[in-house]
Amino acid sequence: MNNPIRGPLNAATLRAVDNYTHRLVGVRKQRLFADLPRQVVEIGPGTGANLRYYRPGTWLVAIEPNVHMHRRLRAAARRRGIDLELRTETAERIWLPDASVDVVVSTLVLCTVPDPDAAVREIRRVLRPGGRLLFLEHVRADGGSGRVQRLAARPWHWLFEGCDVRRDTERTLRDAGFASVDLERYQLRSAFLPINPQIAGTAVR
């Protein structure tokens, strides 16, 4: 996560495409995040792409192990009036008590964590009964999109610090033991062809 070349490159790339991704998925994210509580835990917030959808005064516990993202994330929090608690731990080991959180946010992150099953179990652990994981993730595809993913898999994995475009994230979420998983599958129309097959929704503990 802290590769001296790819880390800064990824941070710069995320910042550069921020407005573009907002145009692509902004409306979907606004619906997904419509009723957030004051405290939110977000895994892998990167340079702060989701902060524009949080109310000013939100207390954000940001689980971001890539230190190259931190400067831009802090700046975004200041601009948006977000109270930021920044942590460098990983999604597989979140230093929060059991059943202590109402909402966890994950957007385009479960593709990169080394052990997504462990990360989702950890998210479920820190959620209170009835607590929600709000997610928007790209997923494994078949057909033409699947062929594109297979061709792009190795270079994409290197360029984006372990991002696996063939990861079956829907299965990971459904097998994690949540009381319910409600999601929408859709095909994004973007220049980032390998990650256009996506899902968005809510998993409730």
Contacts in CASP RR format, 6 or more apart in sequence:
PFRMAT RR
TARGET T0000
AUTHOR 0000-0000-0000
METHOD contacts of the structure
MODEL  1
MNNPIRGPLNAATLRAVDNYTHRLVGVRKQRLFADLPRQVVEIGPGTGAN
LRYYRPGTWLVAIEPNVHMHRRLRAAARRRGIDLELRTETAERIWLPDAS
VDVVVSTLVLCTVPDPDAAVREIRRVLRPGGRLLFLEHVRADGGSGRVQR
LAARPWHWLFEGCDVRRDTERTLRDAGFASVDLERYQLRSAFLPINPQIA
GTAVR
1 7 0 8 1.000
1 65 0 8 1.000
1 66 0 8 1.000
1 90 0 8 1.000
1 161 0 8 1.000
2 65 0 8 1.000
2 66 0 8 1.000
2 67 0 8 1.000
2 68 0 8 1.000
3 161 0 8 1.000
6 158 0 8 1.000
6 159 0 8 1.000
6 160 0 8 1.000
6 161 0 8 1.000
7 66 0 8 1.000
7 68 0 8 1.000
7 69 0 8 1.000
7 161 0 8 1.000
8 68 0 8 1.000
9 159 0 8 1.000
10 66 0 8 1.000
10 68 0 8 1.000
10 69 0 8 1.000
10 160 0 8 1.000
10 161 0 8 1.000
11 46 0 8 1.000
11 47 0 8 1.000
11 66 0 8 1.000
11 68 0 8 1.000
11 69 0 8 1.000
11 72 0 8 1.000
14 46 0 8 1.000
14 47 0 8 1.000
14 49 0 8 1.000
14 69 0 8 1.000
14 72 0 8 1.000
15 47 0 8 1.000
15 72 0 8 1.000
18 47 0 8 1.000
18 48 0 8 1.000
18 49 0 8 1.000
20 190 0 8 1.000
21 49 0 8 1.000
22 49 0 8 1.000
22 52 0 8 1.000
24 188 0 8 1.000
24 189 0 8 1.000
24 190 0 8 1.000
25 136 0 8 1.000
25 188 0 8 1.000
25 200 0 8 1.000
26 53 0 8 1.000
28 136 0 8 1.000
28 200 0 8 1.000
29 50 0 8 1.000
29 53 0 8 1.000
29 107 0 8 1.000
29 136 0 8 1.000
30 53 0 8 1.000
32 134 0 8 1.000
32 136 0 8 1.000
32 200 0 8 1.000
32 201 0 8 1.000
32 202 0 8 1.000
33 50 0 8 1.000
33 53 0 8 1.000
33 54 0 8 1.000
33 105 0 8 1.000
33 134 0 8 1.000
36 54 0 8 1.000
36 55 0 8 1.000
36 58 0 8 1.000
36 103 0 8 1.000
37 102 0 8 1.000
37 103 0 8 1.000
38 55 0 8 1.000
38 57 0 8 1.000
38 58 0 8 1.000
38 59 0 8 1.000
39 58 0 8 1.000
39 59 0 8 1.000
39 60 0 8 1.000
39 61 0 8 1.000
39 101 0 8 1.000
39 102 0 8 1.000
39 103 0 8 1.000
40 54 0 8 1.000
40 58 0 8 1.000
40 59 0 8 1.000
40 60 0 8 1.000
40 61 0 8 1.000
40 103 0 8 1.000
40 104 0 8 1.000
40 105 0 8 1.000
41 60 0 8 1.000
41 61 0 8 1.000
41 63 0 8 1.000
41 94 0 8 1.000
41 96 0 8 1.000
41 101 0 8 1.000
41 103 0 8 1.000
41 104 0 8 1.000
41 105 0 8 1.000
41 126 0 8 1.000
42 50 0 8 1.000
42 60 0 8 1.000
42 61 0 8 1.000
42 62 0 8 1.000
42 63 0 8 1.000
42 104 0 8 1.000
42 105 0 8 1.000
42 106 0 8 1.000
43 63 0 8 1.000
43 91 0 8 1.000
43 94 0 8 1.000
43 104 0 8 1.000
43 105 0 8 1.000
43 106 0 8 1.000
43 109 0 8 1.000
43 113 0 8 1.000
43 119 0 8 1.000
43 123 0 8 1.000
44 62 0 8 1.000
44 63 0 8 1.000
44 64 0 8 1.000
44 65 0 8 1.000
44 66 0 8 1.000
44 69 0 8 1.000
44 91 0 8 1.000
44 106 0 8 1.000
44 109 0 8 1.000
45 51 0 8 1.000
45 60 0 8 1.000
45 62 0 8 1.000
45 63 0 8 1.000
45 64 0 8 1.000
45 69 0 8 1.000
45 73 0 8 1.000
45 105 0 8 1.000
46 64 0 8 1.000
46 66 0 8 1.000
46 69 0 8 1.000
46 72 0 8 1.000
46 73 0 8 1.000
47 69 0 8 1.000
47 72 0 8 1.000
47 73 0 8 1.000
47 76 0 8 1.000
48 69 0 8 1.000
48 72 0 8 1.000
48 73 0 8 1.000
48 76 0 8 1.000
48 77 0 8 1.000
49 107 0 8 1.000
50 105 0 8 1.000
50 107 0 8 1.000
51 60 0 8 1.000
51 76 0 8 1.000
51 77 0 8 1.000
51 79 0 8 1.000
51 80 0 8 1.000
51 82 0 8 1.000
52 80 0 8 1.000
54 60 0 8 1.000
54 80 0 8 1.000
54 82 0 8 1.000
56 80 0 8 1.000
56 81 0 8 1.000
56 82 0 8 1.000
57 81 0 8 1.000
57 82 0 8 1.000
57 83 0 8 1.000
58 81 0 8 1.000
58 82 0 8 1.000
58 83 0 8 1.000
59 82 0 8 1.000
59 83 0 8 1.000
59 85 0 8 1.000
60 77 0 8 1.000
60 82 0 8 1.000
60 83 0 8 1.000
60 84 0 8 1.000
60 85 0 8 1.000
61 85 0 8 1.000
61 87 0 8 1.000
61 96 0 8 1.000
61 101 0 8 1.000
62 73 0 8 1.000
62 84 0 8 1.000
62 85 0 8 1.000
62 86 0 8 1.000
62 87 0 8 1.000
63 87 0 8 1.000
63 89 0 8 1.000
63 90 0 8 1.000
63 91 0 8 1.000
63 94 0 8 1.000
64 70 0 8 1.000
64 73 0 8 1.000
64 86 0 8 1.000
64 87 0 8 1.000
64 88 0 8 1.000
65 88 0 8 1.000
65 89 0 8 1.000
65 90 0 8 1.000
66 161 0 8 1.000
67 88 0 8 1.000
70 86 0 8 1.000
73 84 0 8 1.000
73 86 0 8 1.000
74 84 0 8 1.000
74 86 0 8 1.000
76 82 0 8 1.000
77 83 0 8 1.000
77 84 0 8 1.000
87 95 0 8 1.000
89 95 0 8 1.000
90 113 0 8 1.000
90 119 0 8 1.000
91 106 0 8 1.000
91 109 0 8 1.000
91 110 0 8 1.000
91 113 0 8 1.000
91 119 0 8 1.000
91 122 0 8 1.000
91 123 0 8 1.000
92 113 0 8 1.000
92 114 0 8 1.000
92 115 0 8 1.000
92 118 0 8 1.000
92 119 0 8 1.000
92 122 0 8 1.000
93 122 0 8 1.000
94 122 0 8 1.000
94 123 0 8 1.000
94 125 0 8 1.000
94 126 0 8 1.000
96 126 0 8 1.000
97 126 0 8 1.000
98 125 0 8 1.000
98 126 0 8 1.000
99 125 0 8 1.000
99 126 0 8 1.000
99 127 0 8 1.000
99 128 0 8 1.000
99 129 0 8 1.000
100 126 0 8 1.000
100 128 0 8 1.000
101 126 0 8 1.000
101 127 0 8 1.000
101 128 0 8 1.000
101 131 0 8 1.000
102 127 0 8 1.000
102 128 0 8 1.000
102 131 0 8 1.000
102 132 0 8 1.000
103 131 0 8 1.000
103 132 0 8 1.000
103 133 0 8 1.000
103 134 0 8 1.000
104 123 0 8 1.000
104 126 0 8 1.000
104 127 0 8 1.000
104 132 0 8 1.000
104 133 0 8 1.000
104 134 0 8 1.000
105 133 0 8 1.000
105 134 0 8 1.000
105 135 0 8 1.000
106 123 0 8 1.000
106 133 0 8 1.000
106 134 0 8 1.000
106 135 0 8 1.000
106 136 0 8 1.000
106 137 0 8 1.000
107 135 0 8 1.000
107 136 0 8 1.000
107 137 0 8 1.000
108 136 0 8 1.000
108 137 0 8 1.000
108 138 0 8 1.000
108 195 0 8 1.000
109 137 0 8 1.000
110 116 0 8 1.000
110 119 0 8 1.000
110 120 0 8 1.000
110 135 0 8 1.000
110 137 0 8 1.000
110 167 0 8 1.000
110 169 0 8 1.000
110 172 0 8 1.000
111 137 0 8 1.000
111 138 0 8 1.000
111 162 0 8 1.000
111 163 0 8 1.000
111 164 0 8 1.000
111 165 0 8 1.000
111 167 0 8 1.000
111 169 0 8 1.000
111 195 0 8 1.000
112 160 0 8 1.000
112 161 0 8 1.000
112 162 0 8 1.000
112 163 0 8 1.000
112 164 0 8 1.000
113 119 0 8 1.000
116 167 0 8 1.000
116 169 0 8 1.000
116 172 0 8 1.000
117 172 0 8 1.000
117 175 0 8 1.000
117 176 0 8 1.000
120 133 0 8 1.000
120 172 0 8 1.000
120 173 0 8 1.000
120 176 0 8 1.000
121 176 0 8 1.000
123 133 0 8 1.000
124 133 0 8 1.000
124 176 0 8 1.000
124 177 0 8 1.000
124 178 0 8 1.000
124 203 0 8 1.000
124 205 0 8 1.000
127 133 0 8 1.000
127 205 0 8 1.000
128 205 0 8 1.000
129 205 0 8 1.000
130 179 0 8 1.000
130 204 0 8 1.000
130 205 0 8 1.000
131 204 0 8 1.000
131 205 0 8 1.000
132 202 0 8 1.000
132 203 0 8 1.000
132 204 0 8 1.000
132 205 0 8 1.000
133 173 0 8 1.000
133 178 0 8 1.000
133 202 0 8 1.000
133 203 0 8 1.000
133 204 0 8 1.000
133 205 0 8 1.000
134 201 0 8 1.000
134 202 0 8 1.000
135 173 0 8 1.000
135 183 0 8 1.000
135 199 0 8 1.000
135 200 0 8 1.000
135 201 0 8 1.000
135 202 0 8 1.000
135 203 0 8 1.000
136 198 0 8 1.000
136 199 0 8 1.000
136 200 0 8 1.000
136 201 0 8 1.000
137 169 0 8 1.000
137 198 0 8 1.000
137 199 0 8 1.000
137 200 0 8 1.000
138 165 0 8 1.000
138 169 0 8 1.000
138 188 0 8 1.000
138 194 0 8 1.000
138 195 0 8 1.000
138 196 0 8 1.000
138 197 0 8 1.000
138 198 0 8 1.000
139 167 0 8 1.000
139 168 0 8 1.000
139 169 0 8 1.000
139 170 0 8 1.000
139 185 0 8 1.000
139 197 0 8 1.000
139 198 0 8 1.000
139 199 0 8 1.000
140 146 0 8 1.000
140 149 0 8 1.000
140 165 0 8 1.000
140 166 0 8 1.000
140 167 0 8 1.000
140 168 0 8 1.000
140 169 0 8 1.000
140 197 0 8 1.000
141 149 0 8 1.000
141 197 0 8 1.000
145 187 0 8 1.000
145 193 0 8 1.000
145 196 0 8 1.000
145 197 0 8 1.000
146 166 0 8 1.000
146 197 0 8 1.000
148 193 0 8 1.000
148 194 0 8 1.000
149 165 0 8 1.000
149 166 0 8 1.000
149 194 0 8 1.000
149 197 0 8 1.000
150 166 0 8 1.000
152 165 0 8 1.000
152 193 0 8 1.000
152 194 0 8 1.000
153 164 0 8 1.000
153 165 0 8 1.000
153 166 0 8 1.000
153 194 0 8 1.000
156 163 0 8 1.000
156 165 0 8 1.000
156 194 0 8 1.000
157 163 0 8 1.000
157 164 0 8 1.000
157 165 0 8 1.000
165 194 0 8 1.000
165 195 0 8 1.000
169 199 0 8 1.000
170 183 0 8 1.000
170 185 0 8 1.000
170 199 0 8 1.000
173 181 0 8 1.000
173 183 0 8 1.000
173 203 0 8 1.000
174 181 0 8 1.000
176 203 0 8 1.000
178 203 0 8 1.000
178 204 0 8 1.000
178 205 0 8 1.000
179 204 0 8 1.000
179 205 0 8 1.000
180 202 0 8 1.000
180 203 0 8 1.000
180 204 0 8 1.000
181 201 0 8 1.000
181 202 0 8 1.000
181 203 0 8 1.000
181 204 0 8 1.000
182 201 0 8 1.000
182 202 0 8 1.000
182 203 0 8 1.000
182 204 0 8 1.000
183 199 0 8 1.000
183 200 0 8 1.000
183 201 0 8 1.000
183 202 0 8 1.000
184 199 0 8 1.000
184 200 0 8 1.000
184 201 0 8 1.000
185 197 0 8 1.000
185 198 0 8 1.000
185 199 0 8 1.000
186 198 0 8 1.000
186 199 0 8 1.000
186 200 0 8 1.000
187 196 0 8 1.000
187 197 0 8 1.000
187 198 0 8 1.000
188 195 0 8 1.000
188 196 0 8 1.000
188 197 0 8 1.000
188 198 0 8 1.000
189 196 0 8 1.000
190 196 0 8 1.000
END
